[in-house]
Amino acid sequence: MSDKPRVALFVTCLVDLYRPSVGFAALRLLEEAGCRVEVPATQTCCGQPAYNSGDRATARDLARAVIDAFLPYDHVVAPSGSCAGMIAHHYPVLFEDDPAYRGKAEALAARTHELTSFLTDVMGLDTARPAYDGVAVYHDSCAGLREMGVRAQPRALLAKVPGLIVKELAEPELCCGFGGTFCVKYPEISTRMVTDKAADIRGTGADTLLAGDLGCLLNMAGRLKREGSPVRVRHVAEVLAGMTGEVAPIGEAPDA
């Protein structure tokens, strides 16, 4: 019997619909780290949009499907601090009055990880990464930073990328303005926030923007492109997995 951990990849809705390359990059990294990776076919949305909108009934229905699909695995890994945070921190709250699912929710929460955190903190991945010639700045997503404690882990992995220089934002802990349903409910505030974030990114002189949450990346890429910025935008997994030659930066045509 293999002693490799059996890991379930939680793909996330945005990755599935807008950037499948992030899922393939995560799969490549997890297998390289020594995991047996499966992608449960019955997985659904984690329920975060419904939860954030106050629709607890729908959120619970979606969460039950996720729990049933992912509970049998040793670990659950998501290339998103936001979705990982929903499962790890909010599922137990959703089912605190449901004896049938409370224990299951708590068990799944304890084995759920954000991708870069899992690679470093659990699997101890510490080998050289494929080269990337550029100067990057890393954006810390709100959920990844505050709910999942992800800050040092992606930077440690990026330090193993030959040719890559990583700079820091002047205000790295400020939200980009996406916030899931926040950008829909408060578009004017969201636009101001992402405009400020874009200015901070340009101020670093970096040619590449990296982050671990696709929602943040789509939001910032959209603002940067509207402003005519040449900054390339990518999910951190794509750089770490050496897939930058296989897929165009976010917001650019495939032949760009």
C-alpha positions as CSV (number, residue, x, y, z in Angstrom):
1,M,0.0,0.0,0.0
2,S,1.3,3.5,-0.9
3,D,2.3,5.7,2.0
4,K,1.6,8.8,-0.1
5,P,-1.2,11.0,1.4
6,R,-4.5,10.8,-0.5
7,V,-5.3,14.3,-1.4
8,A,-8.6,15.7,-2.8
9,L,-8.2,18.8,-5.0
10,F,-11.0,21.3,-4.5
11,V,-10.9,23.0,-7.9
12,T,-13.1,26.0,-7.0
13,C,-15.8,27.5,-9.3
14,L,-13.7,30.4,-10.7
15,V,-10.8,28.0,-11.6
16,D,-13.2,25.6,-13.3
17,L,-15.0,28.3,-15.3
18,Y,-12.3,30.9,-15.9
19,R,-8.8,29.5,-15.4
20,P,-8.5,25.7,-15.6
21,S,-4.8,26.0,-15.9
22,V,-4.6,26.8,-12.2
23,G,-6.2,23.5,-11.4
24,F,-3.7,21.6,-13.6
25,A,-0.9,23.6,-12.0
26,A,-2.1,22.7,-8.5
27,L,-2.4,19.0,-9.6
28,R,1.2,19.1,-10.9
29,L,2.6,20.6,-7.7
30,L,0.7,18.2,-5.4
31,E,1.9,15.1,-7.4
32,E,5.5,16.5,-7.4
33,A,5.3,16.9,-3.6
34,G,4.5,13.2,-3.3
35,C,0.7,13.1,-3.1
36,R,-1.9,10.8,-4.6
37,V,-4.3,13.4,-6.0
38,E,-7.9,12.9,-6.9
39,V,-10.5,15.4,-8.1
40,P,-13.9,14.3,-6.8
41,A,-16.4,14.5,-9.7
42,T,-19.3,15.4,-7.5
43,Q,-17.8,18.5,-6.0
44,T,-19.8,21.7,-6.1
45,C,-19.4,25.3,-5.1
46,C,-18.3,25.6,-1.5
47,G,-21.3,27.8,-0.8
48,Q,-19.5,31.0,0.0
49,P,-21.5,33.4,-2.2
50,A,-24.8,32.1,-0.6
51,Y,-23.2,32.3,2.9
52,N,-21.9,35.8,2.4
53,S,-25.4,36.9,1.1
54,G,-27.2,35.5,4.1
55,D,-28.7,32.5,2.4
56,R,-27.7,29.9,5.0
57,A,-30.1,27.3,3.6
58,T,-28.5,27.2,0.2
59,A,-25.0,27.4,1.8
60,R,-25.8,24.4,4.0
61,D,-27.1,22.4,1.0
62,L,-23.9,23.1,-1.0
63,A,-21.7,22.4,2.1
64,R,-23.3,19.0,2.7
65,A,-22.4,18.0,-0.9
66,V,-18.8,19.1,-0.4
67,I,-18.5,17.3,2.9
68,D,-19.9,14.1,1.5
69,A,-17.5,14.2,-1.5
70,F,-14.3,15.2,0.4
71,L,-14.5,13.7,3.9
72,P,-13.0,10.3,2.9
73,Y,-9.6,11.9,2.0
74,D,-6.5,12.5,4.1
75,H,-6.4,16.1,3.0
76,V,-8.4,18.7,1.0
77,V,-6.4,21.3,-0.8
78,A,-7.7,24.3,-2.7
79,P,-5.7,26.8,-4.8
80,S,-7.7,29.5,-3.0
81,G,-7.5,30.9,0.5
82,S,-11.1,32.1,0.1
83,C,-12.6,28.7,-0.5
84,A,-10.3,26.9,1.9
85,G,-11.3,29.5,4.5
86,M,-15.0,28.8,3.9
87,I,-14.5,25.1,4.5
88,A,-12.1,25.4,7.4
89,H,-13.7,28.2,9.3
90,H,-17.4,28.6,8.3
91,Y,-18.6,25.0,7.8
92,P,-18.4,24.2,11.5
93,V,-20.5,27.3,12.2
94,L,-23.0,26.4,9.5
95,F,-23.7,23.1,11.2
96,E,-23.3,23.9,14.8
97,D,-27.0,23.0,15.4
98,D,-27.0,20.0,13.0
99,P,-25.9,16.9,14.9
100,A,-25.8,14.8,11.7
101,Y,-23.2,17.1,10.1
102,R,-21.5,19.0,12.8
103,G,-18.8,16.4,13.5
104,K,-18.3,15.9,9.8
105,A,-17.9,19.6,9.2
106,E,-15.3,19.9,12.0
107,A,-13.4,16.9,10.7
108,L,-13.2,18.2,7.2
109,A,-12.3,21.7,8.4
110,A,-9.3,20.2,10.3
111,R,-7.9,18.6,7.1
112,T,-8.5,21.5,4.6
113,H,-5.6,23.6,3.4
114,E,-4.7,26.4,1.0
115,L,-2.3,25.1,-1.7
116,T,0.9,26.9,-0.9
117,S,0.4,26.4,2.8
118,F,-0.1,22.6,2.3
119,L,3.0,22.4,0.1
120,T,5.3,24.0,2.6
121,D,3.7,23.3,6.0
122,V,2.5,19.8,5.5
123,M,4.6,18.3,2.6
124,G,7.7,20.3,3.2
125,L,8.3,21.1,-0.4
126,D,11.7,22.8,-0.6
127,T,13.1,22.1,-4.0
128,A,14.0,24.4,-6.8
129,R,11.1,25.6,-9.0
130,P,11.2,26.1,-12.7
131,A,12.8,29.4,-13.8
132,Y,10.9,32.6,-14.4
133,D,12.6,35.7,-15.7
134,G,10.9,38.7,-14.1
135,V,10.2,40.9,-11.2
136,A,7.0,40.0,-9.3
137,V,4.9,41.5,-6.6
138,Y,2.7,39.2,-4.5
139,H,-0.8,40.2,-3.4
140,D,-2.1,38.6,-0.1
141,S,-5.8,37.8,-0.4
142,C,-7.9,38.7,2.6
143,A,-9.2,35.2,3.4
144,G,-5.8,33.6,2.7
145,L,-4.0,36.0,5.0
146,R,-6.5,36.4,7.8
147,E,-8.4,33.0,7.9
148,M,-5.7,30.6,6.6
149,G,-2.5,32.3,7.8
150,V,-1.0,32.4,4.4
151,R,1.8,34.9,3.9
152,A,5.3,33.4,4.3
153,Q,4.5,30.2,2.4
154,P,4.1,31.5,-1.1
155,R,7.1,33.7,-0.7
156,A,9.2,30.8,0.5
157,L,8.3,28.8,-2.6
158,L,8.8,31.8,-4.9
159,A,12.3,32.2,-3.4
160,K,13.1,28.9,-5.0
161,V,12.3,30.1,-8.6
162,P,15.5,30.9,-10.5
163,G,15.5,34.3,-12.2
164,L,12.6,35.7,-10.2
165,I,12.8,38.8,-8.0
166,V,9.9,39.3,-5.6
167,K,9.1,42.8,-4.4
168,E,6.5,43.9,-1.7
169,L,3.6,46.2,-2.1
170,A,3.6,49.4,0.0
171,E,0.3,48.3,1.6
172,P,0.2,44.5,1.2
173,E,-2.6,43.9,3.6
174,L,-5.2,46.1,1.9
175,C,-8.1,44.4,0.1
176,C,-8.1,44.6,-3.7
177,G,-11.9,45.4,-3.6
178,F,-13.2,42.1,-5.0
179,G,-14.5,40.5,-1.8
180,G,-16.8,38.1,-3.7
181,T,-20.3,39.6,-3.6
182,F,-18.9,42.9,-2.1
183,C,-17.9,44.1,-5.6
184,V,-21.4,43.5,-6.8
185,K,-23.1,45.2,-3.8
186,Y,-20.8,48.2,-3.6
187,P,-19.3,48.7,-7.1
188,E,-18.1,52.3,-6.5
189,I,-16.2,51.4,-3.4
190,S,-14.8,48.3,-5.0
191,T,-13.6,50.2,-8.0
192,R,-11.8,52.8,-5.8
193,M,-10.1,50.0,-3.8
194,V,-8.9,48.2,-6.9
195,T,-7.7,51.5,-8.4
196,D,-5.6,52.1,-5.3
197,K,-4.3,48.6,-5.5
198,A,-3.3,49.0,-9.1
199,A,-1.4,52.1,-8.3
200,D,0.5,50.3,-5.6
201,I,1.3,47.5,-8.0
202,R,2.6,49.9,-10.6
203,G,4.6,51.7,-8.0
204,T,6.8,48.6,-7.3
205,G,8.0,48.5,-10.8
206,A,7.2,44.8,-11.0
207,D,6.3,43.3,-14.4
208,T,4.3,40.4,-12.9
209,L,1.5,40.3,-10.3
210,L,1.0,37.0,-8.4
211,A,-1.6,35.9,-5.9
212,G,-3.3,32.7,-4.7
213,D,-6.9,33.6,-5.2
214,L,-8.3,33.8,-8.7
215,G,-11.1,36.3,-7.7
216,C,-8.5,38.8,-6.6
217,L,-6.5,38.2,-9.8
218,L,-9.4,38.7,-12.1
219,N,-10.4,41.9,-10.4
220,M,-6.8,43.4,-10.4
221,A,-6.1,42.2,-14.0
222,G,-9.3,43.9,-15.2
223,R,-8.3,47.2,-13.6
224,L,-4.7,47.0,-14.8
225,K,-5.7,46.2,-18.4
226,R,-8.3,49.1,-18.4
227,E,-5.5,51.4,-17.4
228,G,-3.2,50.1,-20.1
229,S,-0.7,48.5,-17.7
230,P,1.7,45.9,-19.2
231,V,1.9,44.0,-15.9
232,R,1.4,40.3,-16.4
233,V,-1.1,38.7,-14.0
234,R,-0.9,35.1,-12.9
235,H,-1.9,32.7,-10.2
236,V,1.1,31.7,-8.1
237,A,0.6,28.0,-8.9
238,E,1.2,28.6,-12.6
239,V,4.7,30.1,-11.9
240,L,5.6,27.5,-9.3
241,A,4.5,24.6,-11.6
242,G,6.4,26.1,-14.6
243,M,3.3,26.5,-16.7
244,T,3.8,30.1,-17.8
245,G,4.7,29.0,-21.3
246,E,1.6,27.0,-21.6
247,V,-1.1,29.6,-20.9
248,A,-1.3,33.4,-21.5
249,P,-1.4,35.8,-18.5
250,I,-4.8,36.5,-17.1
251,G,-6.7,39.0,-19.2
252,E,-4.6,38.5,-22.3
253,A,-5.3,36.7,-25.5
254,P,-3.8,33.2,-25.9
255,D,-1.4,34.5,-28.6
256,A,-0.3,37.6,-26.7
